[in-house]
Amino acid sequence: MSIARIVEISSTSDKSFEDAVAQGVARASKTLRGIRSAWVKEQEVQIEKDKIVTYKVGLKITFVLEETA
């Protein structure tokens, strides 16, 4: 039997939503082991002078908890 946990994080990129997701997952994997999925909960852009300057995503990261003795 496995048990999973979900954490919420936000990530930004000046390139794209896809890059923001990739950066968020990469950073989460430095701290969390056993990541199984990431769900994009929300997307947002920041605009300055009529141009998109930042892509932001809210992610739910699912990871499996390790077994203890």
N, C-alpha and C positions, 0 to 999 in steps of 0.2 A: 504494500500500500504506500502511496506517496501523498504528501501534503504540500500544497503550494501556497505561496503568499503573493500579494500584489502590492506594489508601491507606486506612487504617482510622482512623476518628475516633469520638469519643463526644460526645454532645450531651444536654443536659438541658432540661427545661421543667417549670414548675409547673402547666401547663394540660393537656397531653395528649401521647401518643406522636406523634401527627401533627404537633403543634407542635414537638416535639423534633427530628423529621426535618427539618421546614422550616427550623428555625434552623441545624441542622448543614449542610444544603446551602447555605443563604445564606452562612454563614461560610466554607465551603470555596470558594465561587465568588469570594470576595474575593482568594484566593491562587492558586487553580488555574484555568487556562483550558481550555476544551474538555471540560467535564464532560459525560458521556454518560448516566450512570446512577448510582443509589445503591441498594445492597442493604442491607436491615435484617437484620443478622446476629444481634442479640440485643436483648431488651427487658427492662427491670428497673424496679421501682418501689421507692421508699423510703417507709417508713411510720412515722408518729409518732402516738401516741395513737389507734391503730386507724384512721387516715385516711391516704390517699395524699397525700404532700407533694411528691414529685418523680417525674417520668417520665424514664427514661434509655434511650437507644438507642445501640447500637454499629452504625456504618455502614461499609460498604465503598464508597468513591467511585471510580468509573472515569472516567478522562479520557484523551483522545488526546494523545500527545506531538506537539509541533510539529516540522515538517520543518526541518532545518538545511541550510545551503548547502554 
